[in-house]
Amino acid sequence: MANMLKVTLIRSTIGVKPQHKKTVEALGLKKINQFVEQPDNPQTRGMIHQVRHLVSVEEI
C-alpha cells in the first residue's frame, strides 16, 4: 500500500482567500478537527503546502 497522509483541519476557513477555502474542500475537509486520509503524492503535497497554515499533517 502506498504511503498515506492524515490531514486535519486545525483552523477555520472563515476570512481566508476563496482559493484556499476551495483547496481545503478539495482535500475533503469541512469542519475543524475533521481529518481525512490522502495519498502521499506531489498533487496532495502541493495542496497541503498551499493551506499549511490551516491544516496539520501526519504520515501514516
mmJSON file of the N, C-alpha and C atoms, coordinates in Angstrom:
{"data_MODEL":{"atom_site":{
"group_PDB":["ATOM","ATOM","ATOM","ATOM","ATOM","ATOM","ATOM","ATOM","ATOM","ATOM","ATOM","ATOM","ATOM","ATOM","ATOM","ATOM","ATOM","ATOM","ATOM","ATOM","ATOM","ATOM","ATOM","ATOM","ATOM","ATOM","ATOM","ATOM","ATOM","ATOM","ATOM","ATOM","ATOM","ATOM","ATOM","ATOM","ATOM","ATOM","ATOM","ATOM","ATOM","ATOM","ATOM","ATOM","ATOM","ATOM","ATOM","ATOM","ATOM","ATOM","ATOM","ATOM","ATOM","ATOM","ATOM","ATOM","ATOM","ATOM","ATOM","ATOM","ATOM","ATOM","ATOM","ATOM","ATOM","ATOM","ATOM","ATOM","ATOM","ATOM","ATOM","ATOM","ATOM","ATOM","ATOM","ATOM","ATOM","ATOM","ATOM","ATOM","ATOM","ATOM","ATOM","ATOM","ATOM","ATOM","ATOM","ATOM","ATOM","ATOM","ATOM","ATOM","ATOM","ATOM","ATOM","ATOM","ATOM","ATOM","ATOM","ATOM","ATOM","ATOM","ATOM","ATOM","ATOM","ATOM","ATOM","ATOM","ATOM","ATOM","ATOM","ATOM","ATOM","ATOM","ATOM","ATOM","ATOM","ATOM","ATOM","ATOM","ATOM","ATOM","ATOM","ATOM","ATOM","ATOM","ATOM","ATOM","ATOM","ATOM","ATOM","ATOM","ATOM","ATOM","ATOM","ATOM","ATOM","ATOM","ATOM","ATOM","ATOM","ATOM","ATOM","ATOM","ATOM","ATOM","ATOM","ATOM","ATOM","ATOM","ATOM","ATOM","ATOM","ATOM","ATOM","ATOM","ATOM","ATOM","ATOM","ATOM","ATOM","ATOM","ATOM","ATOM","ATOM","ATOM","ATOM","ATOM","ATOM","ATOM","ATOM","ATOM","ATOM","ATOM","ATOM","ATOM","ATOM","ATOM","ATOM","ATOM"],
"id":[1,2,3,4,5,6,7,8,9,10,11,12,13,14,15,16,17,18,19,20,21,22,23,24,25,26,27,28,29,30,31,32,33,34,35,36,37,38,39,40,41,42,43,44,45,46,47,48,49,50,51,52,53,54,55,56,57,58,59,60,61,62,63,64,65,66,67,68,69,70,71,72,73,74,75,76,77,78,79,80,81,82,83,84,85,86,87,88,89,90,91,92,93,94,95,96,97,98,99,100,101,102,103,104,105,106,107,108,109,110,111,112,113,114,115,116,117,118,119,120,121,122,123,124,125,126,127,128,129,130,131,132,133,134,135,136,137,138,139,140,141,142,143,144,145,146,147,148,149,150,151,152,153,154,155,156,157,158,159,160,161,162,163,164,165,166,167,168,169,170,171,172,173,174,175,176,177,178,179,180],
"type_symbol":["N","C","C","N","C","C","N","C","C","N","C","C","N","C","C","N","C","C","N","C","C","N","C","C","N","C","C","N","C","C","N","C","C","N","C","C","N","C","C","N","C","C","N","C","C","N","C","C","N","C","C","N","C","C","N","C","C","N","C","C","N","C","C","N","C","C","N","C","C","N","C","C","N","C","C","N","C","C","N","C","C","N","C","C","N","C","C","N","C","C","N","C","C","N","C","C","N","C","C","N","C","C","N","C","C","N","C","C","N","C","C","N","C","C","N","C","C","N","C","C","N","C","C","N","C","C","N","C","C","N","C","C","N","C","C","N","C","C","N","C","C","N","C","C","N","C","C","N","C","C","N","C","C","N","C","C","N","C","C","N","C","C","N","C","C","N","C","C","N","C","C","N","C","C","N","C","C","N","C","C"],
"label_atom_id":["N","CA","C","N","CA","C","N","CA","C","N","CA","C","N","CA","C","N","CA","C","N","CA","C","N","CA","C","N","CA","C","N","CA","C","N","CA","C","N","CA","C","N","CA","C","N","CA","C","N","CA","C","N","CA","C","N","CA","C","N","CA","C","N","CA","C","N","CA","C","N","CA","C","N","CA","C","N","CA","C","N","CA","C","N","CA","C","N","CA","C","N","CA","C","N","CA","C","N","CA","C","N","CA","C","N","CA","C","N","CA","C","N","CA","C","N","CA","C","N","CA","C","N","CA","C","N","CA","C","N","CA","C","N","CA","C","N","CA","C","N","CA","C","N","CA","C","N","CA","C","N","CA","C","N","CA","C","N","CA","C","N","CA","C","N","CA","C","N","CA","C","N","CA","C","N","CA","C","N","CA","C","N","CA","C","N","CA","C","N","CA","C","N","CA","C","N","CA","C","N","CA","C","N","CA","C","N","CA","C"],
"label_alt_id":[null,null,null,null,null,null,null,null,null,null,null,null,null,null,null,null,null,null,null,null,null,null,null,null,null,null,null,null,null,null,null,null,null,null,null,null,null,null,null,null,null,null,null,null,null,null,null,null,null,null,null,null,null,null,null,null,null,null,null,null,null,null,null,null,null,null,null,null,null,null,null,null,null,null,null,null,null,null,null,null,null,null,null,null,null,null,null,null,null,null,null,null,null,null,null,null,null,null,null,null,null,null,null,null,null,null,null,null,null,null,null,null,null,null,null,null,null,null,null,null,null,null,null,null,null,null,null,null,null,null,null,null,null,null,null,null,null,null,null,null,null,null,null,null,null,null,null,null,null,null,null,null,null,null,null,null,null,null,null,null,null,null,null,null,null,null,null,null,null,null,null,null,null,null,null,null,null,null,null,null],
"label_comp_id":["MET","MET","MET","ALA","ALA","ALA","ASN","ASN","ASN","MET","MET","MET","LEU","LEU","LEU","LYS","LYS","LYS","VAL","VAL","VAL","THR","THR","THR","LEU","LEU","LEU","ILE","ILE","ILE","ARG","ARG","ARG","SER","SER","SER","THR","THR","THR","ILE","ILE","ILE","GLY","GLY","GLY","VAL","VAL","VAL","LYS","LYS","LYS","PRO","PRO","PRO","GLN","GLN","GLN","HIS","HIS","HIS","LYS","LYS","LYS","LYS","LYS","LYS","THR","THR","THR","VAL","VAL","VAL","GLU","GLU","GLU","ALA","ALA","ALA","LEU","LEU","LEU","GLY","GLY","GLY","LEU","LEU","LEU","LYS","LYS","LYS","LYS","LYS","LYS","ILE","ILE","ILE","ASN","ASN","ASN","GLN","GLN","GLN","PHE","PHE","PHE","VAL","VAL","VAL","GLU","GLU","GLU","GLN","GLN","GLN","PRO","PRO","PRO","ASP","ASP","ASP","ASN","ASN","ASN","PRO","PRO","PRO","GLN","GLN","GLN","THR","THR","THR","ARG","ARG","ARG","GLY","GLY","GLY","MET","MET","MET","ILE","ILE","ILE","HIS","HIS","HIS","GLN","GLN","GLN","VAL","VAL","VAL","ARG","ARG","ARG","HIS","HIS","HIS","LEU","LEU","LEU","VAL","VAL","VAL","SER","SER","SER","VAL","VAL","VAL","GLU","GLU","GLU","GLU","GLU","GLU","ILE","ILE","ILE"],
"label_asym_id":["A","A","A","A","A","A","A","A","A","A","A","A","A","A","A","A","A","A","A","A","A","A","A","A","A","A","A","A","A","A","A","A","A","A","A","A","A","A","A","A","A","A","A","A","A","A","A","A","A","A","A","A","A","A","A","A","A","A","A","A","A","A","A","A","A","A","A","A","A","A","A","A","A","A","A","A","A","A","A","A","A","A","A","A","A","A","A","A","A","A","A","A","A","A","A","A","A","A","A","A","A","A","A","A","A","A","A","A","A","A","A","A","A","A","A","A","A","A","A","A","A","A","A","A","A","A","A","A","A","A","A","A","A","A","A","A","A","A","A","A","A","A","A","A","A","A","A","A","A","A","A","A","A","A","A","A","A","A","A","A","A","A","A","A","A","A","A","A","A","A","A","A","A","A","A","A","A","A","A","A"],
"label_entity_id":["1","1","1","1","1","1","1","1","1","1","1","1","1","1","1","1","1","1","1","1","1","1","1","1","1","1","1","1","1","1","1","1","1","1","1","1","1","1","1","1","1","1","1","1","1","1","1","1","1","1","1","1","1","1","1","1","1","1","1","1","1","1","1","1","1","1","1","1","1","1","1","1","1","1","1","1","1","1","1","1","1","1","1","1","1","1","1","1","1","1","1","1","1","1","1","1","1","1","1","1","1","1","1","1","1","1","1","1","1","1","1","1","1","1","1","1","1","1","1","1","1","1","1","1","1","1","1","1","1","1","1","1","1","1","1","1","1","1","1","1","1","1","1","1","1","1","1","1","1","1","1","1","1","1","1","1","1","1","1","1","1","1","1","1","1","1","1","1","1","1","1","1","1","1","1","1","1","1","1","1"],
"label_seq_id":[1,1,1,2,2,2,3,3,3,4,4,4,5,5,5,6,6,6,7,7,7,8,8,8,9,9,9,10,10,10,11,11,11,12,12,12,13,13,13,14,14,14,15,15,15,16,16,16,17,17,17,18,18,18,19,19,19,20,20,20,21,21,21,22,22,22,23,23,23,24,24,24,25,25,25,26,26,26,27,27,27,28,28,28,29,29,29,30,30,30,31,31,31,32,32,32,33,33,33,34,34,34,35,35,35,36,36,36,37,37,37,38,38,38,39,39,39,40,40,40,41,41,41,42,42,42,43,43,43,44,44,44,45,45,45,46,46,46,47,47,47,48,48,48,49,49,49,50,50,50,51,51,51,52,52,52,53,53,53,54,54,54,55,55,55,56,56,56,57,57,57,58,58,58,59,59,59,60,60,60],
"pdbx_PDB_ins_code":[null,null,null,null,null,null,null,null,null,null,null,null,null,null,null,null,null,null,null,null,null,null,null,null,null,null,null,null,null,null,null,null,null,null,null,null,null,null,null,null,null,null,null,null,null,null,null,null,null,null,null,null,null,null,null,null,null,null,null,null,null,null,null,null,null,null,null,null,null,null,null,null,null,null,null,null,null,null,null,null,null,null,null,null,null,null,null,null,null,null,null,null,null,null,null,null,null,null,null,null,null,null,null,null,null,null,null,null,null,null,null,null,null,null,null,null,null,null,null,null,null,null,null,null,null,null,null,null,null,null,null,null,null,null,null,null,null,null,null,null,null,null,null,null,null,null,null,null,null,null,null,null,null,null,null,null,null,null,null,null,null,null,null,null,null,null,null,null,null,null,null,null,null,null,null,null,null,null,null,null],
"Cartn_x":[0.843,0.0,0.891,0.481,1.25,1.165,2.133,2.115,0.887,0.351,-0.836,-0.525,-1.267,-1.144,-2.459,-2.385,-3.566,-3.57,-4.557,-4.647,-5.802,-5.513,-6.506,-6.671,-7.922,-8.202,-8.125,-7.173,-6.986,-7.412,-7.646,-8.111,-9.296,-10.149,-11.337,-10.975,-11.834,-11.628,-12.335,-12.924,-13.575,-12.514,-12.701,-11.791,-10.562,-10.434,-9.28,-9.624,-8.594,-8.804,-9.731,-10.594,-11.503,-10.767,-9.593,-8.827,-8.387,-8.017,-7.616,-8.817,-9.97,-11.184,-11.52,-11.375,-11.646,-10.63,-9.392,-8.36,-8.676,-9.093,-9.457,-10.62,-11.616,-12.757,-12.326,-11.389,-10.903,-10.152,-9.54,-8.888,-9.91,-11.168,-12.225,-12.519,-12.092,-12.276,-13.388,-14.242,-15.325,-15.344,-15.072,-15.181,-13.822,-13.659,-12.437,-12.304,-11.087,-10.714,-11.15,-11.745,-12.044,-10.747,-10.563,-9.361,-9.739,-8.879,-9.038,-7.692,-7.736,-6.518,-6.383,-5.25,-4.985,-3.718,-3.615,-2.375,-1.223,-0.041,1.15,1.724,1.294,1.799,2.033,2.701,3.016,1.782,0.676,-0.536,-1.083,-1.176,-1.673,-0.714,0.585,1.579,1.467,1.213,1.067,-0.152,-1.258,-2.474,-2.245,-1.582,-1.305,-0.378,0.612,1.549,0.822,-0.18,-0.918,-1.707,-2.207,-3.027,-2.36,-1.019,-0.28,-0.575,-1.066,-1.393,-2.753,-3.512,-4.844,-4.919,-3.927,-4.001,-2.76,-2.888,-1.722,-1.668,-0.469,-0.27,0.566,0.148,0.909,1.037,2.172,2.333,1.829,1.058,0.541,0.875],
"Cartn_y":[-1.182,0.0,1.249,2.246,3.492,4.248,5.129,5.943,6.835,7.048,7.89,9.026,10.108,11.268,11.482,11.756,12.125,13.642,14.272,15.729,16.169,17.053,17.524,19.025,19.491,20.923,21.46,22.377,22.872,24.322,25.023,26.414,26.596,27.555,27.847,28.47,28.258,28.863,30.208,30.683,31.992,33.069,33.909,35.016,34.684,33.435,33.1,33.34,33.337,33.558,32.475,32.854,31.858,30.655,30.89,29.79,28.801,29.316,28.434,27.655,28.302,27.631,26.464,26.69,25.634,24.503,24.839,23.82,22.935,23.544,22.772,21.839,22.337,21.499,20.384,20.678,19.66,18.55,18.879,17.86,16.995,17.44,16.669,17.11,18.328,18.822,19.874,19.774,20.735,21.37,20.573,21.064,21.03,21.904,21.92,20.581,20.088,18.806,17.592,17.81,16.7,16.288,14.994,14.559,13.623,13.585,12.68,12.039,10.878,10.221,10.451,10.982,11.276,10.54,10.166,9.523,10.526,10.019,10.869,10.965,11.99,12.209,13.701,14.093,15.518,16.423,15.927,16.748,17.062,16.045,16.254,17.127,16.887,17.696,19.167,19.437,20.815,21.49,20.751,21.309,21.6,20.678,20.86,22.058,22.194,23.314,24.655,24.707,25.952,26.365,25.408,25.72,25.222,25.231,24.684,25.419,26.668,27.431,27.036,26.209,25.804,24.329,23.549,22.102,21.578,20.396,19.67,18.34,17.801,16.601,15.595,14.336,13.227,12.142,11.478,10.334,9.095,8.279,7.04,5.86],
"Cartn_z":[0.0,0.0,0.0,-0.73,-0.808,0.513,0.731,1.938,1.93,3.12,3.256,4.219,4.067,4.942,5.667,6.959,7.739,7.808,7.181,7.11,8.001,8.962,9.921,9.781,9.702,9.656,11.082,11.331,12.7,12.864,11.758,11.837,10.909,11.247,10.458,9.12,8.136,6.818,6.699,7.777,7.753,7.566,6.574,6.347,5.524,5.057,4.219,2.755,1.917,0.485,-0.076,-1.013,-1.609,-2.209,-2.783,-3.364,-2.277,-1.11,-0.011,0.503,0.555,1.01,0.077,-1.233,-2.212,-2.099,-1.793,-1.635,-0.43,0.674,1.873,1.548,0.823,0.445,-0.493,-1.396,-2.332,-1.602,-0.474,0.343,1.076,1.115,1.763,3.177,3.536,4.897,4.944,5.977,6.128,7.51,8.546,9.921,10.618,11.603,12.399,13.124,13.21,13.827,13.018,11.855,10.964,10.285,10.057,9.354,8.22,7.219,6.086,5.801,5.177,4.739,3.246,2.841,1.437,1.02,-0.258,-0.727,-0.708,-0.431,-0.392,-1.806,-2.549,-3.902,-4.102,-5.175,-5.374,-5.431,-5.968,-6.055,-4.661,-3.819,-2.46,-1.664,-1.809,-1.094,-1.487,-2.761,-3.222,-2.627,-2.541,-1.937,-0.457,0.221,1.643,1.849,0.979,1.095,0.966,0.098,-0.118,1.131,1.887,3.069,4.346,4.374,5.522,6.826,6.75,7.951,8.526,7.802,8.26,8.669,8.271,8.489,9.203,9.796,10.294,9.552,9.392,8.577,9.346,9.281,9.854,8.798,8.758,7.869,8.595,7.884,8.49,7.599],
"occupancy":[1.0,1.0,1.0,1.0,1.0,1.0,1.0,1.0,1.0,1.0,1.0,1.0,1.0,1.0,1.0,1.0,1.0,1.0,1.0,1.0,1.0,1.0,1.0,1.0,1.0,1.0,1.0,1.0,1.0,1.0,1.0,1.0,1.0,1.0,1.0,1.0,1.0,1.0,1.0,1.0,1.0,1.0,1.0,1.0,1.0,1.0,1.0,1.0,1.0,1.0,1.0,1.0,1.0,1.0,1.0,1.0,1.0,1.0,1.0,1.0,1.0,1.0,1.0,1.0,1.0,1.0,1.0,1.0,1.0,1.0,1.0,1.0,1.0,1.0,1.0,1.0,1.0,1.0,1.0,1.0,1.0,1.0,1.0,1.0,1.0,1.0,1.0,1.0,1.0,1.0,1.0,1.0,1.0,1.0,1.0,1.0,1.0,1.0,1.0,1.0,1.0,1.0,1.0,1.0,1.0,1.0,1.0,1.0,1.0,1.0,1.0,1.0,1.0,1.0,1.0,1.0,1.0,1.0,1.0,1.0,1.0,1.0,1.0,1.0,1.0,1.0,1.0,1.0,1.0,1.0,1.0,1.0,1.0,1.0,1.0,1.0,1.0,1.0,1.0,1.0,1.0,1.0,1.0,1.0,1.0,1.0,1.0,1.0,1.0,1.0,1.0,1.0,1.0,1.0,1.0,1.0,1.0,1.0,1.0,1.0,1.0,1.0,1.0,1.0,1.0,1.0,1.0,1.0,1.0,1.0,1.0,1.0,1.0,1.0,1.0,1.0,1.0,1.0,1.0,1.0],
"B_iso_or_equiv":[0.0,0.0,0.0,0.0,0.0,0.0,0.0,0.0,0.0,0.0,0.0,0.0,0.0,0.0,0.0,0.0,0.0,0.0,0.0,0.0,0.0,0.0,0.0,0.0,0.0,0.0,0.0,0.0,0.0,0.0,0.0,0.0,0.0,0.0,0.0,0.0,0.0,0.0,0.0,0.0,0.0,0.0,0.0,0.0,0.0,0.0,0.0,0.0,0.0,0.0,0.0,0.0,0.0,0.0,0.0,0.0,0.0,0.0,0.0,0.0,0.0,0.0,0.0,0.0,0.0,0.0,0.0,0.0,0.0,0.0,0.0,0.0,0.0,0.0,0.0,0.0,0.0,0.0,0.0,0.0,0.0,0.0,0.0,0.0,0.0,0.0,0.0,0.0,0.0,0.0,0.0,0.0,0.0,0.0,0.0,0.0,0.0,0.0,0.0,0.0,0.0,0.0,0.0,0.0,0.0,0.0,0.0,0.0,0.0,0.0,0.0,0.0,0.0,0.0,0.0,0.0,0.0,0.0,0.0,0.0,0.0,0.0,0.0,0.0,0.0,0.0,0.0,0.0,0.0,0.0,0.0,0.0,0.0,0.0,0.0,0.0,0.0,0.0,0.0,0.0,0.0,0.0,0.0,0.0,0.0,0.0,0.0,0.0,0.0,0.0,0.0,0.0,0.0,0.0,0.0,0.0,0.0,0.0,0.0,0.0,0.0,0.0,0.0,0.0,0.0,0.0,0.0,0.0,0.0,0.0,0.0,0.0,0.0,0.0,0.0,0.0,0.0,0.0,0.0,0.0],
"pdbx_formal_charge":[null,null,null,null,null,null,null,null,null,null,null,null,null,null,null,null,null,null,null,null,null,null,null,null,null,null,null,null,null,null,null,null,null,null,null,null,null,null,null,null,null,null,null,null,null,null,null,null,null,null,null,null,null,null,null,null,null,null,null,null,null,null,null,null,null,null,null,null,null,null,null,null,null,null,null,null,null,null,null,null,null,null,null,null,null,null,null,null,null,null,null,null,null,null,null,null,null,null,null,null,null,null,null,null,null,null,null,null,null,null,null,null,null,null,null,null,null,null,null,null,null,null,null,null,null,null,null,null,null,null,null,null,null,null,null,null,null,null,null,null,null,null,null,null,null,null,null,null,null,null,null,null,null,null,null,null,null,null,null,null,null,null,null,null,null,null,null,null,null,null,null,null,null,null,null,null,null,null,null,null],
"auth_seq_id":[1,1,1,2,2,2,3,3,3,4,4,4,5,5,5,6,6,6,7,7,7,8,8,8,9,9,9,10,10,10,11,11,11,12,12,12,13,13,13,14,14,14,15,15,15,16,16,16,17,17,17,18,18,18,19,19,19,20,20,20,21,21,21,22,22,22,23,23,23,24,24,24,25,25,25,26,26,26,27,27,27,28,28,28,29,29,29,30,30,30,31,31,31,32,32,32,33,33,33,34,34,34,35,35,35,36,36,36,37,37,37,38,38,38,39,39,39,40,40,40,41,41,41,42,42,42,43,43,43,44,44,44,45,45,45,46,46,46,47,47,47,48,48,48,49,49,49,50,50,50,51,51,51,52,52,52,53,53,53,54,54,54,55,55,55,56,56,56,57,57,57,58,58,58,59,59,59,60,60,60],
"auth_comp_id":["MET","MET","MET","ALA","ALA","ALA","ASN","ASN","ASN","MET","MET","MET","LEU","LEU","LEU","LYS","LYS","LYS","VAL","VAL","VAL","THR","THR","THR","LEU","LEU","LEU","ILE","ILE","ILE","ARG","ARG","ARG","SER","SER","SER","THR","THR","THR","ILE","ILE","ILE","GLY","GLY","GLY","VAL","VAL","VAL","LYS","LYS","LYS","PRO","PRO","PRO","GLN","GLN","GLN","HIS","HIS","HIS","LYS","LYS","LYS","LYS","LYS","LYS","THR","THR","THR","VAL","VAL","VAL","GLU","GLU","GLU","ALA","ALA","ALA","LEU","LEU","LEU","GLY","GLY","GLY","LEU","LEU","LEU","LYS","LYS","LYS","LYS","LYS","LYS","ILE","ILE","ILE","ASN","ASN","ASN","GLN","GLN","GLN","PHE","PHE","PHE","VAL","VAL","VAL","GLU","GLU","GLU","GLN","GLN","GLN","PRO","PRO","PRO","ASP","ASP","ASP","ASN","ASN","ASN","PRO","PRO","PRO","GLN","GLN","GLN","THR","THR","THR","ARG","ARG","ARG","GLY","GLY","GLY","MET","MET","MET","ILE","ILE","ILE","HIS","HIS","HIS","GLN","GLN","GLN","VAL","VAL","VAL","ARG","ARG","ARG","HIS","HIS","HIS","LEU","LEU","LEU","VAL","VAL","VAL","SER","SER","SER","VAL","VAL","VAL","GLU","GLU","GLU","GLU","GLU","GLU","ILE","ILE","ILE"],
"auth_asym_id":["A","A","A","A","A","A","A","A","A","A","A","A","A","A","A","A","A","A","A","A","A","A","A","A","A","A","A","A","A","A","A","A","A","A","A","A","A","A","A","A","A","A","A","A","A","A","A","A","A","A","A","A","A","A","A","A","A","A","A","A","A","A","A","A","A","A","A","A","A","A","A","A","A","A","A","A","A","A","A","A","A","A","A","A","A","A","A","A","A","A","A","A","A","A","A","A","A","A","A","A","A","A","A","A","A","A","A","A","A","A","A","A","A","A","A","A","A","A","A","A","A","A","A","A","A","A","A","A","A","A","A","A","A","A","A","A","A","A","A","A","A","A","A","A","A","A","A","A","A","A","A","A","A","A","A","A","A","A","A","A","A","A","A","A","A","A","A","A","A","A","A","A","A","A","A","A","A","A","A","A"],
"auth_atom_id":["N","CA","C","N","CA","C","N","CA","C","N","CA","C","N","CA","C","N","CA","C","N","CA","C","N","CA","C","N","CA","C","N","CA","C","N","CA","C","N","CA","C","N","CA","C","N","CA","C","N","CA","C","N","CA","C","N","CA","C","N","CA","C","N","CA","C","N","CA","C","N","CA","C","N","CA","C","N","CA","C","N","CA","C","N","CA","C","N","CA","C","N","CA","C","N","CA","C","N","CA","C","N","CA","C","N","CA","C","N","CA","C","N","CA","C","N","CA","C","N","CA","C","N","CA","C","N","CA","C","N","CA","C","N","CA","C","N","CA","C","N","CA","C","N","CA","C","N","CA","C","N","CA","C","N","CA","C","N","CA","C","N","CA","C","N","CA","C","N","CA","C","N","CA","C","N","CA","C","N","CA","C","N","CA","C","N","CA","C","N","CA","C","N","CA","C","N","CA","C","N","CA","C","N","CA","C","N","CA","C"],
"pdbx_PDB_model_num":[1,1,1,1,1,1,1,1,1,1,1,1,1,1,1,1,1,1,1,1,1,1,1,1,1,1,1,1,1,1,1,1,1,1,1,1,1,1,1,1,1,1,1,1,1,1,1,1,1,1,1,1,1,1,1,1,1,1,1,1,1,1,1,1,1,1,1,1,1,1,1,1,1,1,1,1,1,1,1,1,1,1,1,1,1,1,1,1,1,1,1,1,1,1,1,1,1,1,1,1,1,1,1,1,1,1,1,1,1,1,1,1,1,1,1,1,1,1,1,1,1,1,1,1,1,1,1,1,1,1,1,1,1,1,1,1,1,1,1,1,1,1,1,1,1,1,1,1,1,1,1,1,1,1,1,1,1,1,1,1,1,1,1,1,1,1,1,1,1,1,1,1,1,1,1,1,1,1,1,1]
}}}
